[in-house]
Amino acid sequence: MINWTSLETVFLDMDGTLLDLHFDNHFWLEHLPRRYAEQYGLALMKPGIN
């Protein structure tokens, strides 16, 4: 059982509760890959192209 009084932060997110699906898709599929590639000097590739 979770001791809720011992937790400092609880983050619950179901699509549309705090962040909508559009934001989730943008962040995980566009923003994060772009920033990761910039950080590590990698080229972004288009999906489905090897």
PDB file of N, CA, C and O in Angstrom:
ATOM      1  N   MET A   1       0.830  -1.181   0.000  1.00  0.00           N
ATOM      2  CA  MET A   1       0.000   0.000   0.000  1.00  0.00           C
ATOM      3  C   MET A   1       0.881   1.253   0.000  1.00  0.00           C
ATOM      4  O   MET A   1       1.912   1.283   0.672  1.00  0.00           O
ATOM      5  N   ILE A   2       0.492   2.260  -0.731  1.00  0.00           N
ATOM      6  CA  ILE A   2       1.255   3.498  -0.814  1.00  0.00           C
ATOM      7  C   ILE A   2       0.976   4.372   0.405  1.00  0.00           C
ATOM      8  O   ILE A   2      -0.176   4.595   0.778  1.00  0.00           O
ATOM      9  N   ASN A   3       2.040   4.855   1.010  1.00  0.00           N
ATOM     10  CA  ASN A   3       1.915   5.798   2.123  1.00  0.00           C
ATOM     11  C   ASN A   3       1.865   7.210   1.529  1.00  0.00           C
ATOM     12  O   ASN A   3       2.907   7.847   1.368  1.00  0.00           O
ATOM     13  N   TRP A   4       0.691   7.693   1.209  1.00  0.00           N
ATOM     14  CA  TRP A   4       0.516   8.968   0.517  1.00  0.00           C
ATOM     15  C   TRP A   4       1.059  10.149   1.302  1.00  0.00           C
ATOM     16  O   TRP A   4       1.439  11.153   0.699  1.00  0.00           O
ATOM     17  N   THR A   5       1.109  10.065   2.613  1.00  0.00           N
ATOM     18  CA  THR A   5       1.619  11.191   3.411  1.00  0.00           C
ATOM     19  C   THR A   5       3.127  11.331   3.306  1.00  0.00           C
ATOM     20  O   THR A   5       3.667  12.383   3.646  1.00  0.00           O
ATOM     21  N   SER A   6       3.821  10.298   2.845  1.00  0.00           N
ATOM     22  CA  SER A   6       5.275  10.376   2.715  1.00  0.00           C
ATOM     23  C   SER A   6       5.714  10.926   1.353  1.00  0.00           C
ATOM     24  O   SER A   6       6.900  11.196   1.163  1.00  0.00           O
ATOM     25  N   LEU A   7       4.809  11.094   0.422  1.00  0.00           N
ATOM     26  CA  LEU A   7       5.145  11.572  -0.917  1.00  0.00           C
ATOM     27  C   LEU A   7       5.128  13.091  -0.979  1.00  0.00           C
ATOM     28  O   LEU A   7       4.255  13.740  -0.404  1.00  0.00           O
ATOM     29  N   GLU A   8       6.099  13.642  -1.681  1.00  0.00           N
ATOM     30  CA  GLU A   8       6.147  15.083  -1.879  1.00  0.00           C
ATOM     31  C   GLU A   8       5.424  15.491  -3.159  1.00  0.00           C
ATOM     32  O   GLU A   8       4.788  16.544  -3.211  1.00  0.00           O
ATOM     33  N   THR A   9       5.524  14.658  -4.183  1.00  0.00           N
ATOM     34  CA  THR A   9       4.939  15.000  -5.478  1.00  0.00           C
ATOM     35  C   THR A   9       4.262  13.777  -6.071  1.00  0.00           C
ATOM     36  O   THR A   9       4.809  12.674  -6.035  1.00  0.00           O
ATOM     37  N   VAL A  10       3.078  13.975  -6.613  1.00  0.00           N
ATOM     38  CA  VAL A  10       2.374  12.937  -7.354  1.00  0.00           C
ATOM     39  C   VAL A  10       1.944  13.576  -8.665  1.00  0.00           C
ATOM     40  O   VAL A  10       1.256  14.597  -8.670  1.00  0.00           O
ATOM     41  N   PHE A  11       2.349  12.975  -9.771  1.00  0.00           N
ATOM     42  CA  PHE A  11       2.011  13.503 -11.086  1.00  0.00           C
ATOM     43  C   PHE A  11       1.164  12.454 -11.798  1.00  0.00           C
ATOM     44  O   PHE A  11       1.671  11.399 -12.181  1.00  0.00           O
ATOM     45  N   LEU A  12      -0.096  12.733 -11.972  1.00  0.00           N
ATOM     46  CA  LEU A  12      -0.999  11.841 -12.687  1.00  0.00           C
ATOM     47  C   LEU A  12      -1.403  12.524 -13.980  1.00  0.00           C
ATOM     48  O   LEU A  12      -1.900  13.650 -13.960  1.00  0.00           O
ATOM     49  N   ASP A  13      -1.197  11.866 -15.081  1.00  0.00           N
ATOM     50  CA  ASP A  13      -1.594  12.468 -16.345  1.00  0.00           C
ATOM     51  C   ASP A  13      -2.190  11.412 -17.253  1.00  0.00           C
ATOM     52  O   ASP A  13      -1.530  10.445 -17.634  1.00  0.00           O
ATOM     53  N   MET A  14      -3.426  11.614 -17.584  1.00  0.00           N
ATOM     54  CA  MET A  14      -4.079  10.823 -18.608  1.00  0.00           C
ATOM     55  C   MET A  14      -4.309  11.818 -19.738  1.00  0.00           C
ATOM     56  O   MET A  14      -4.667  12.968 -19.481  1.00  0.00           O
ATOM     57  N   ASP A  15      -4.116  11.404 -20.958  1.00  0.00           N
ATOM     58  CA  ASP A  15      -4.232  12.347 -22.071  1.00  0.00           C
ATOM     59  C   ASP A  15      -5.467  13.217 -21.925  1.00  0.00           C
ATOM     60  O   ASP A  15      -6.589  12.727 -21.800  1.00  0.00           O
ATOM     61  N   GLY A  16      -5.233  14.508 -21.945  1.00  0.00           N
ATOM     62  CA  GLY A  16      -6.326  15.461 -21.844  1.00  0.00           C
ATOM     63  C   GLY A  16      -6.570  15.964 -20.434  1.00  0.00           C
ATOM     64  O   GLY A  16      -7.366  16.883 -20.238  1.00  0.00           O
ATOM     65  N   THR A  17      -5.894  15.373 -19.432  1.00  0.00           N
ATOM     66  CA  THR A  17      -6.083  15.826 -18.058  1.00  0.00           C
ATOM     67  C   THR A  17      -5.221  17.058 -17.797  1.00  0.00           C
ATOM     68  O   THR A  17      -5.743  18.142 -17.538  1.00  0.00           O
ATOM     69  N   LEU A  18      -3.915  16.890 -17.865  1.00  0.00           N
ATOM     70  CA  LEU A  18      -3.003  18.014 -17.695  1.00  0.00           C
ATOM     71  C   LEU A  18      -2.415  18.446 -19.032  1.00  0.00           C
ATOM     72  O   LEU A  18      -2.291  19.638 -19.312  1.00  0.00           O
ATOM     73  N   LEU A  19      -2.062  17.481 -19.840  1.00  0.00           N
ATOM     74  CA  LEU A  19      -1.472  17.743 -21.155  1.00  0.00           C
ATOM     75  C   LEU A  19      -2.292  17.005 -22.192  1.00  0.00           C
ATOM     76  O   LEU A  19      -2.689  15.859 -21.983  1.00  0.00           O
ATOM     77  N   ASP A  20      -2.543  17.660 -23.302  1.00  0.00           N
ATOM     78  CA  ASP A  20      -3.357  16.982 -24.309  1.00  0.00           C
ATOM     79  C   ASP A  20      -2.494  16.123 -25.237  1.00  0.00           C
ATOM     80  O   ASP A  20      -1.269  16.246 -25.247  1.00  0.00           O
ATOM     81  N   LEU A  21      -3.129  15.270 -26.000  1.00  0.00           N
ATOM     82  CA  LEU A  21      -2.429  14.338 -26.872  1.00  0.00           C
ATOM     83  C   LEU A  21      -1.565  15.060 -27.902  1.00  0.00           C
ATOM     84  O   LEU A  21      -0.485  14.577 -28.241  1.00  0.00           O
ATOM     85  N   HIS A  22      -2.016  16.202 -28.401  1.00  0.00           N
ATOM     86  CA  HIS A  22      -1.216  16.975 -29.362  1.00  0.00           C
ATOM     87  C   HIS A  22       0.123  17.364 -28.742  1.00  0.00           C
ATOM     88  O   HIS A  22       1.170  17.221 -29.373  1.00  0.00           O
ATOM     89  N   PHE A  23       0.086  17.860 -27.494  1.00  0.00           N
ATOM     90  CA  PHE A  23       1.334  18.222 -26.821  1.00  0.00           C
ATOM     91  C   PHE A  23       2.204  16.989 -26.606  1.00  0.00           C
ATOM     92  O   PHE A  23       3.407  17.031 -26.867  1.00  0.00           O
ATOM     93  N   ASP A  24       1.614  15.893 -26.134  1.00  0.00           N
ATOM     94  CA  ASP A  24       2.383  14.652 -25.935  1.00  0.00           C
ATOM     95  C   ASP A  24       3.079  14.233 -27.226  1.00  0.00           C
ATOM     96  O   ASP A  24       4.273  13.936 -27.216  1.00  0.00           O
ATOM     97  N   ASN A  25       2.351  14.208 -28.324  1.00  0.00           N
ATOM     98  CA  ASN A  25       2.934  13.809 -29.610  1.00  0.00           C
ATOM     99  C   ASN A  25       4.046  14.760 -30.033  1.00  0.00           C
ATOM    100  O   ASN A  25       5.105  14.320 -30.479  1.00  0.00           O
ATOM    101  N   HIS A  26       3.811  16.049 -29.896  1.00  0.00           N
ATOM    102  CA  HIS A  26       4.836  17.030 -30.263  1.00  0.00           C
ATOM    103  C   HIS A  26       6.099  16.822 -29.425  1.00  0.00           C
ATOM    104  O   HIS A  26       7.206  16.785 -29.961  1.00  0.00           O
ATOM    105  N   PHE A  27       5.927  16.686 -28.114  1.00  0.00           N
ATOM    106  CA  PHE A  27       7.082  16.555 -27.226  1.00  0.00           C
ATOM    107  C   PHE A  27       7.878  15.285 -27.510  1.00  0.00           C
ATOM    108  O   PHE A  27       9.091  15.351 -27.711  1.00  0.00           O
ATOM    109  N   TRP A  28       7.212  14.129 -27.529  1.00  0.00           N
ATOM    110  CA  TRP A  28       7.915  12.856 -27.665  1.00  0.00           C
ATOM    111  C   TRP A  28       8.370  12.541 -29.084  1.00  0.00           C
ATOM    112  O   TRP A  28       9.390  11.878 -29.270  1.00  0.00           O
ATOM    113  N   LEU A  29       7.627  13.006 -30.091  1.00  0.00           N
ATOM    114  CA  LEU A  29       7.946  12.632 -31.470  1.00  0.00           C
ATOM    115  C   LEU A  29       8.702  13.694 -32.240  1.00  0.00           C
ATOM    116  O   LEU A  29       9.306  13.394 -33.269  1.00  0.00           O
ATOM    117  N   GLU A  30       8.682  14.953 -31.755  1.00  0.00           N
ATOM    118  CA  GLU A  30       9.373  16.030 -32.463  1.00  0.00           C
ATOM    119  C   GLU A  30      10.418  16.731 -31.594  1.00  0.00           C
ATOM    120  O   GLU A  30      11.604  16.738 -31.924  1.00  0.00           O
ATOM    121  N   HIS A  31       9.978  17.310 -30.496  1.00  0.00           N
ATOM    122  CA  HIS A  31      10.879  18.120 -29.675  1.00  0.00           C
ATOM    123  C   HIS A  31      12.034  17.307 -29.075  1.00  0.00           C
ATOM    124  O   HIS A  31      13.200  17.658 -29.255  1.00  0.00           O
ATOM    125  N   LEU A  32      11.711  16.235 -28.370  1.00  0.00           N
ATOM    126  CA  LEU A  32      12.754  15.460 -27.700  1.00  0.00           C
ATOM    127  C   LEU A  32      13.771  14.859 -28.678  1.00  0.00           C
ATOM    128  O   LEU A  32      14.972  14.961 -28.427  1.00  0.00           O
ATOM    129  N   PRO A  33      13.338  14.238 -29.781  1.00  0.00           N
ATOM    130  CA  PRO A  33      14.343  13.729 -30.728  1.00  0.00           C
ATOM    131  C   PRO A  33      15.235  14.840 -31.300  1.00  0.00           C
ATOM    132  O   PRO A  33      16.435  14.641 -31.487  1.00  0.00           O
ATOM    133  N   ARG A  34      14.643  16.005 -31.574  1.00  0.00           N
ATOM    134  CA  ARG A  34      15.421  17.126 -32.108  1.00  0.00           C
ATOM    135  C   ARG A  34      16.466  17.589 -31.095  1.00  0.00           C
ATOM    136  O   ARG A  34      17.628  17.782 -31.455  1.00  0.00           O
ATOM    137  N   ARG A  35      16.071  17.769 -29.837  1.00  0.00           N
ATOM    138  CA  ARG A  35      17.003  18.228 -28.801  1.00  0.00           C
ATOM    139  C   ARG A  35      18.085  17.180 -28.534  1.00  0.00           C
ATOM    140  O   ARG A  35      19.245  17.532 -28.324  1.00  0.00           O
ATOM    141  N   TYR A  36      17.717  15.901 -28.540  1.00  0.00           N
ATOM    142  CA  TYR A  36      18.688  14.837 -28.329  1.00  0.00           C
ATOM    143  C   TYR A  36      19.730  14.859 -29.453  1.00  0.00           C
ATOM    144  O   TYR A  36      20.932  14.766 -29.202  1.00  0.00           O
ATOM    145  N   ALA A  37      19.254  14.982 -30.684  1.00  0.00           N
ATOM    146  CA  ALA A  37      20.170  15.026 -31.836  1.00  0.00           C
ATOM    147  C   ALA A  37      21.102  16.234 -31.737  1.00  0.00           C
ATOM    148  O   ALA A  37      22.295  16.120 -32.017  1.00  0.00           O
ATOM    149  N   GLU A  38      20.566  17.384 -31.343  1.00  0.00           N
ATOM    150  CA  GLU A  38      21.403  18.573 -31.177  1.00  0.00           C
ATOM    151  C   GLU A  38      22.450  18.358 -30.098  1.00  0.00           C
ATOM    152  O   GLU A  38      23.615  18.709 -30.285  1.00  0.00           O
ATOM    153  N   GLN A  39      22.051  17.791 -28.983  1.00  0.00           N
ATOM    154  CA  GLN A  39      22.952  17.588 -27.841  1.00  0.00           C
ATOM    155  C   GLN A  39      24.112  16.660 -28.192  1.00  0.00           C
ATOM    156  O   GLN A  39      25.243  16.879 -27.758  1.00  0.00           O
ATOM    157  N   TYR A  40      23.824  15.621 -28.983  1.00  0.00           N
ATOM    158  CA  TYR A  40      24.843  14.615 -29.279  1.00  0.00           C
ATOM    159  C   TYR A  40      25.390  14.701 -30.705  1.00  0.00           C
ATOM    160  O   TYR A  40      26.076  13.786 -31.159  1.00  0.00           O
ATOM    161  N   GLY A  41      25.091  15.794 -31.413  1.00  0.00           N
ATOM    162  CA  GLY A  41      25.638  15.996 -32.750  1.00  0.00           C
ATOM    163  C   GLY A  41      25.172  14.974 -33.765  1.00  0.00           C
ATOM    164  O   GLY A  41      25.940  14.578 -34.641  1.00  0.00           O
ATOM    165  N   LEU A  42      23.922  14.541 -33.662  1.00  0.00           N
ATOM    166  CA  LEU A  42      23.382  13.541 -34.576  1.00  0.00           C
ATOM    167  C   LEU A  42      22.468  14.191 -35.601  1.00  0.00           C
ATOM    168  O   LEU A  42      21.879  15.241 -35.346  1.00  0.00           O
ATOM    169  N   ALA A  43      22.356  13.564 -36.752  1.00  0.00           N
ATOM    170  CA  ALA A  43      21.424  14.031 -37.779  1.00  0.00           C
ATOM    171  C   ALA A  43      20.076  13.367 -37.563  1.00  0.00           C
ATOM    172  O   ALA A  43      20.000  12.172 -37.278  1.00  0.00           O
ATOM    173  N   LEU A  44      19.019  14.144 -37.701  1.00  0.00           N
ATOM    174  CA  LEU A  44      17.679  13.576 -37.613  1.00  0.00           C
ATOM    175  C   LEU A  44      17.344  12.883 -38.923  1.00  0.00           C
ATOM    176  O   LEU A  44      17.664  13.387 -39.999  1.00  0.00           O
ATOM    177  N   MET A  45      16.708  11.741 -38.830  1.00  0.00           N
ATOM    178  CA  MET A  45      16.274  11.028 -40.027  1.00  0.00           C
ATOM    179  C   MET A  45      14.761  11.042 -40.085  1.00  0.00           C
ATOM    180  O   MET A  45      14.088  11.041 -39.054  1.00  0.00           O
ATOM    181  N   LYS A  46      14.239  11.055 -41.276  1.00  0.00           N
ATOM    182  CA  LYS A  46      12.792  10.991 -41.443  1.00  0.00           C
ATOM    183  C   LYS A  46      12.330   9.569 -41.161  1.00  0.00           C
ATOM    184  O   LYS A  46      13.031   8.613 -41.495  1.00  0.00           O
ATOM    185  N   PRO A  47      11.148   9.415 -40.543  1.00  0.00           N
ATOM    186  CA  PRO A  47      10.648   8.070 -40.256  1.00  0.00           C
ATOM    187  C   PRO A  47      10.537   7.209 -41.504  1.00  0.00           C
ATOM    188  O   PRO A  47      10.092   7.683 -42.549  1.00  0.00           O
ATOM    189  N   GLY A  48      10.932   5.966 -41.403  1.00  0.00           N
ATOM    190  CA  GLY A  48      10.812   5.020 -42.512  1.00  0.00           C
ATOM    191  C   GLY A  48      11.948   5.065 -43.501  1.00  0.00           C
ATOM    192  O   GLY A  48      11.944   4.312 -44.475  1.00  0.00           O
ATOM    193  N   ILE A  49      12.934   5.938 -43.279  1.00  0.00           N
ATOM    194  CA  ILE A  49      14.070   6.038 -44.194  1.00  0.00           C
ATOM    195  C   ILE A  49      15.318   5.537 -43.467  1.00  0.00           C
ATOM    196  O   ILE A  49      15.678   6.071 -42.418  1.00  0.00           O
ATOM    197  N   ASN A  50      15.978   4.517 -44.017  1.00  0.00           N
ATOM    198  CA  ASN A  50      17.174   3.960 -43.384  1.00  0.00           C
ATOM    199  C   ASN A  50      18.406   4.364 -44.130  1.00  0.00           C
ATOM    200  O   ASN A  50      19.513   3.989 -43.744  1.00  0.00           O
TER     201      ASN A  50
END
